[in-house]
Amino acid sequence: MTPSERQQLVEALAGLAGLQEGPKARLIDGTRYEYDCKVKRTFEVAPSGRRFPVALVAGKFQRDSAKPVSRKNLR
């Protein structure tokens, strides 16, 4: 992890109180985000059900790849 990535992580963690629940509903366009604890990654789940790995960049999720990933390919 680079120093700038470490700084982004610290800033993101500092903003969390640990008491708030994450969002349960979908976004307006039907997209939702989920964390897969088995592969330790966060995924954007499109309304079609396709899953895209994401990374936290400047406090926002950004897709790591334009290609969707299936659950069976992750294990």
C-alpha positions in Angstrom: 0.0 0.0 0.0 1.4 3.4 -1.0 1.5 6.3 1.5 -1.2 8.1 -0.4 -3.5 5.0 -0.4 -2.8 4.6 3.3 -3.8 8.2 3.9 -7.0 7.8 2.0 -7.8 4.7 4.1 -7.1 6.6 7.3 -9.4 9.5 6.2 -12.2 7.1 5.2 -11.9 5.3 8.5 -11.8 8.5 10.5 -15.2 9.5 9.0 -16.8 6.3 10.4 -18.3 6.4 13.9 -18.9 2.7 13.9 -22.5 3.3 15.0 -24.2 4.0 11.7 -25.6 1.1 9.6 -24.6 1.0 6.0 -27.3 1.6 3.3 -29.7 -1.3 2.8 -31.6 0.0 -0.1 -30.6 0.3 -3.7 -29.6 3.6 -5.3 -32.0 5.4 -7.6 -30.7 3.6 -10.7 -31.0 0.2 -8.9 -27.3 -0.3 -8.2 -26.2 -1.5 -4.8 -22.9 -2.3 -3.2 -22.0 -5.4 -1.2 -19.0 -6.7 0.6 -18.0 -10.3 0.0 -16.2 -11.4 3.2 -14.9 -14.6 1.6 -12.8 -12.7 -1.0 -12.5 -9.5 1.1 -13.7 -7.2 -1.7 -16.5 -4.7 -2.2 -18.6 -5.1 -5.4 -21.0 -2.9 -7.3 -24.1 -5.0 -8.2 -25.9 -3.7 -11.2 -29.7 -4.0 -11.6 -29.0 -6.9 -14.0 -27.2 -8.7 -11.2 -23.7 -8.4 -12.8 -21.0 -7.7 -10.2 -18.0 -5.4 -10.6 -15.1 -5.1 -8.2 -14.7 -1.6 -6.8 -12.1 0.4 -4.9 -12.4 3.4 -2.7 -10.9 6.4 -4.6 -11.2 9.9 -3.1 -14.0 8.7 -0.8 -16.1 7.2 -3.6 -16.4 3.7 -5.1 -14.8 3.3 -8.5 -14.9 0.2 -10.7 -11.6 -1.6 -10.9 -12.6 -3.3 -14.2 -15.2 -2.7 -16.9 -15.8 -6.5 -17.0 -18.2 -8.1 -14.6 -17.0 -10.9 -12.3 -19.0 -14.0 -11.4 -19.1 -15.4 -7.9 -17.7 -18.8 -9.0 -14.6 -17.1 -10.5 -13.8 -15.5 -7.2 -13.3 -18.6 -5.1 
